[in-house]
């Protein structure tokens, strides 16, 4: 198998965590006979500084030609005063829209050695395995009109538009139903149908699709109740289906359940096999260059890349087993270390996973 993998470090800690994940991909490729052609490109603040564009044409061309993309994170204080259309985050949104990466998969799994790292009681999270399926290219982040305007009386007002077409709801719901059918057979759709018309359409379309998936048990929760239930009894969930905004928020809540946001990978898929793979966490510019960031979410994202885009599930499982092994050995980065544990650095954790691959 030969595939072209585009490496986009992004900003902040992106370069360090992506470098660790690339080493893991190279190691598993050597073990399993995979031919991976790695290319590199800029996105976000790094691209803005180098080319005056957070999503420059060279990156656009490389992204369209890649079989899969491994990405770090974008953003940082140095670009906060930049025009909205040129901010690092605009580059990431443009990439997602350009490649039609509409399906965001965010697994939240608690590795057994990290049950004590969660802010919840260990018995509430031990064995937790949730998949959050988030719609990624619609909703309030992309809806028009948007902007800040001045009313006739001189007062400023901000405007954002929450909008979903039936086709957008249908295709992301199909992804969630299919995922639930391959897992525990339970799907919970999250909305705010008691007050939002767009959520009423969301719920209606999801209900209509349920007839096509008789093996899946469908339920609905308002987003506020879903947040409460995630914190109170998270193991009741199998697959969560969410619109863009709600998924953005709930996935960070799910991160807390696992012990650290540094443990959560994600995949953003286009429906044709292509995808962008990235950790859920941000660029953490305050940690950049210090060799302290946790690379495991990015390494687990690399495993998702192998599974979903490169059709190499055995190699993906090998990486996931290696991550579990290093955690069982007691290795921890600072974000998941408990009292008395000595934290290892970003590079050292990556090297440990590479070593565990062959054992």
C-alpha positions in Angstrom: 0.0 0.0 0.0 1.3 3.4 -1.0 -0.2 6.7 0.2 0.6 10.4 0.3 0.4 11.9 3.8 0.5 15.6 4.2 2.1 16.9 7.5 0.8 20.2 8.7 2.4 21.2 12.1 0.5 24.5 12.4 1.3 26.7 15.4 2.4 26.5 19.0 3.1 23.0 20.1 2.0 21.7 16.7 5.6 21.1 15.5 6.6 19.0 18.5 3.5 16.8 18.7 3.3 16.2 15.0 7.0 15.3 14.8 6.4 12.7 17.5 3.4 11.3 15.6 5.3 11.2 12.3 8.0 9.1 13.9 5.4 6.7 15.1 3.9 6.5 11.6 7.3 5.9 10.1 8.0 3.1 12.6 4.7 1.3 12.0 5.1 1.7 8.2 8.5 0.0 8.4 7.1 -2.8 10.5 4.0 -3.4 8.4 5.4 -2.7 4.9 3.4 0.5 4.3 4.8 3.0 1.8 4.0 6.4 3.1 5.1 9.5 1.2 5.3 12.4 3.7 5.0 16.0 2.4 4.9 19.2 4.5 2.9 22.4 4.3 2.0 25.5 6.4 -1.4 26.5 7.8 -2.6 29.1 10.3 -0.3 31.6 11.9 2.8 30.0 10.5 1.4 30.3 7.0 0.2 33.9 7.6 3.7 34.9 8.7 5.4 33.2 5.8 2.9 33.9 3.0 0.4 36.5 4.3 -2.4 33.9 4.0 -3.5 31.4 6.7 -4.4 28.9 3.9 -2.0 29.6 1.1 -2.4 28.2 -2.5 0.5 25.8 -2.0 -1.1 24.3 1.0 -4.5 24.1 -0.8 -3.0 22.2 -3.7 -1.1 19.8 -1.4 -4.2 19.2 0.7 -6.3 18.3 -2.3 -3.7 15.8 -3.6 -3.1 14.1 -0.2 -4.7 10.8 0.8 -4.7 12.0 4.4 -3.5 14.9 6.4 -1.9 14.8 9.9 -2.3 18.2 11.6 -1.3 19.9 14.8 -3.1 23.0 15.9 -3.5 26.7 15.0 -3.7 30.0 16.7 -2.0 32.0 19.4 -2.0 35.5 21.1 0.3 37.0 18.5 -2.4 36.8 15.9 -5.4 37.9 18.1 -5.5 41.4 16.6 -5.3 40.1 13.0 -8.4 40.7 10.8 -10.9 37.9 11.2 -10.5 36.6 7.6 -6.7 36.3 8.1 -6.6 34.8 11.6 -5.1 31.3 11.9 -8.5 29.8 12.7 -9.8 31.1 9.4 -7.2 28.9 7.6 -8.4 25.8 9.4 -12.0 26.6 8.6 -11.1 27.2 5.0 -9.3 23.9 4.8 -12.3 22.0 6.2 -14.7 23.7 3.8 -12.4 23.3 0.8 -12.1 19.5 1.4 -15.7 19.1 2.5 -14.6 17.5 5.8 -18.1 17.4 7.2 -17.8 14.4 9.6 -15.8 14.9 12.7 -15.2 11.8 14.8 -14.0 12.4 18.4 -13.5 9.2 20.5 -13.2 9.7 24.2 -11.7 6.6 25.8 -10.3 6.2 29.3 -7.2 4.0 29.3 -7.2 1.9 32.5 -4.1 3.4 34.0 -5.5 6.9 33.7 -8.8 6.4 35.5 -7.4 8.2 38.5 -6.4 11.2 36.3 -10.0 12.2 35.6 -11.7 14.9 37.6 -14.6 12.5 38.1 -14.5 9.5 40.4 -12.7 6.5 38.9 -15.8 4.3 39.0 -17.7 6.8 36.8 -15.1 6.8 34.1 -13.3 3.4 34.2 -13.9 1.7 30.9 -15.4 4.8 29.3 -15.6 4.6 25.5 -17.6 7.3 23.8 -17.6 8.4 20.2 -18.8 11.9 19.5 -19.8 12.5 15.8 -19.9 16.3 15.1 -21.1 18.0 12.0 -18.1 20.1 10.9 -18.9 22.3 7.8 -22.3 23.8 8.6 -24.1 25.5 11.4 -23.3 28.7 13.1 -19.6 28.7 12.2 -20.4 28.9 8.5 -23.8 30.4 8.3 -24.5 33.8 6.6 -25.2 36.6 7.3 -22.5 37.1 10.0 -20.5 40.1 11.3 -20.6 43.1 13.5 -22.7 46.0 12.4 -24.0 49.3 13.7 -27.7 49.8 14.2 -29.4 53.1 13.1 -29.3 54.3 16.8 -25.5 53.8 16.8 -25.4 50.7 18.9 -23.2 47.8 17.7 -24.6 44.3 17.4 -23.1 41.0 16.5 -24.8 38.6 14.1 -24.2 34.9 13.4 -26.6 32.6 11.6 -27.3 29.0 12.6 -28.5 27.2 9.5 -28.6 23.6 8.4 -29.9 22.1 5.2 -31.7 18.7 5.3 -29.0 17.1 3.2 -26.3 18.3 5.7 -28.2 16.8 8.6 -28.9 13.6 6.7 -25.3 12.8 5.7 -23.8 13.4 9.2 -26.6 11.4 10.8 -25.8 8.5 8.5 -22.2 8.5 9.6 -23.4 8.4 13.3 -25.9 5.7 12.7 -23.3 3.5 10.9 -20.8 4.1 13.7 -23.3 3.1 16.4 -24.2 0.0 14.4 -20.5 -1.1 14.5 -20.2 -0.3 18.3 -22.7 -0.7 21.1 -25.9 0.0 19.0 -26.9 3.2 20.9 -27.1 6.7 19.4 -28.0 9.9 21.2 -28.7 12.9 19.0 -28.1 16.3 20.7 -30.1 19.4 19.8 -32.1 22.3 21.3 -35.4 21.5 19.6 -37.4 23.1 22.4 -36.4 26.6 21.3 -34.5 26.4 17.9 -36.2 25.8 14.6 -33.0 24.5 13.1 -32.9 21.9 15.9 -36.4 20.8 15.2 -35.5 20.1 11.6 -32.4 18.3 12.9 -34.4 16.0 15.1 -37.0 15.4 12.4 -34.4 14.3 9.9 -32.6 12.1 12.4 -35.9 10.5 13.4 -36.7 9.8 9.7 -33.4 8.0 9.2 -33.8 5.8 12.2 -36.0 3.5 10.2 -33.0 2.6 8.0 -31.0 1.4 11.1 -33.3 -0.8 13.1 -30.3 -2.3 15.0 -29.6 1.1 16.5 -31.4 2.4 19.5 -32.0 6.2 19.0 -32.5 8.8 21.7 -32.5 12.6 21.9 -31.2 15.0 24.5 -31.3 18.8 24.7 -27.7 20.0 24.7 -27.8 21.4 28.3 -29.1 18.0 29.6 -26.5 16.2 27.5 -23.7 18.2 29.2 -25.1 17.4 32.6 -25.5 13.7 31.8 -21.9 13.6 30.4 -20.6 14.9 33.7 -23.0 12.8 35.9 -23.1 9.4 34.2 -20.9 9.4 31.1 -20.9 5.6 30.6 -24.5 5.7 29.6 -23.5 7.0 26.2 -22.1 5.1 23.2 -22.3 7.5 20.2 -23.3 11.1 20.4 -24.4 13.0 17.3 -24.1 16.8 17.4 -24.3 19.9 15.3 -21.1 21.9 14.9 -21.4 24.3 17.8 -22.7 21.8 20.4 -20.1 19.2 19.4 -17.3 21.8 19.8 -18.4 22.3 23.4 -19.3 18.8 24.4 -16.1 17.3 23.0 -14.1 19.4 25.4 -16.2 18.3 28.2 -15.6 14.7 27.2 -11.9 15.5 27.2 -12.0 16.2 30.9 -13.6 12.8 31.5 -10.5 11.1 30.1 -8.0 12.8 32.4 -6.6 15.3 29.9 -7.5 16.9 26.6 -4.0 15.8 25.6 -5.4 12.3 25.2 -8.2 13.0 22.7 -7.6 12.3 18.9 -10.0 13.3 16.1 -10.7 12.6 12.5 -12.5 14.9 10.0 -13.7 12.9 7.1 -15.0 13.9 3.6 -17.1 10.8 2.9 -14.8 9.5 0.2 -11.9 8.2 2.4 -9.9 11.4 2.7 -9.5 13.0 6.1 -7.8 15.5 8.4 -6.4 14.0 11.6 -5.7 16.2 14.6 -5.7 16.3 18.4 -8.7 17.9 20.0 -6.6 20.3 22.0 -5.3 23.7 20.8 -1.9 25.1 20.0 -0.9 25.9 23.7 1.6 28.6 22.7 2.7 28.9 26.4 4.1 25.4 26.2 5.7 25.6 22.7 9.3 24.7 22.5 9.5 23.3 26.0 9.2 19.6 25.2 6.4 19.2 27.7 3.3 18.8 25.6 1.5 15.5 25.5 1.8 13.9 22.0 -0.5 11.0 22.6 -3.6 12.6 21.2 -1.7 13.3 17.9 -0.3 9.8 17.9 -3.8 8.3 18.4 -5.0 10.6 15.6 -2.3 9.0 13.4 -3.8 5.6 14.3 -7.2 7.0 13.1 -5.6 8.1 9.9 -4.4 4.6 9.2 -7.8 3.1 10.0 -10.1 5.5 8.2 -8.1 6.8 5.2 -5.4 4.3 4.5 -7.3 1.1 5.2 -4.7 -0.2 7.5 -6.7 -1.2 10.7 -4.0 -3.6 11.9 -1.4 -0.9 11.9 -3.8 1.4 13.7 -4.5 -1.2 16.3 -0.7 -1.7 16.7 -0.3 2.0 17.5 -3.2 2.0 20.0 -1.8 -1.0 21.8 1.6 0.7 22.0 0.1 3.7 23.6 -1.7 1.5 26.1 1.5 -0.3 26.8 3.5 2.9 27.6 0.8 4.1 29.9 0.8 0.7 31.7 4.6 1.1 32.1 3.9 4.3 34.0 5.1 6.8 31.5 3.3 10.2 31.8 3.6 13.6 30.4 3.0 16.5 32.8 -0.8 16.8 32.0 -1.5 13.2 33.1 1.0 12.8 35.8 -0.2 12.4 39.4 1.6 13.1 42.6 4.9 11.3 42.8 5.1 10.5 39.1 8.0 11.9 37.1 6.8 13.4 33.8 8.6 12.6 30.5 8.8 15.1 27.7 7.1 15.2 24.3 10.0 13.6 22.4 10.6 11.0 25.1 6.9 9.9 25.0 7.0 9.6 21.3 10.1 7.5 21.4 8.5 5.3 24.0 5.6 4.6 21.7 8.0 3.8 18.9 9.8 1.4 21.1 6.6 -0.2 22.3 5.5 -0.9 18.7 8.1 -3.6 18.3 7.6 -5.3 21.6 
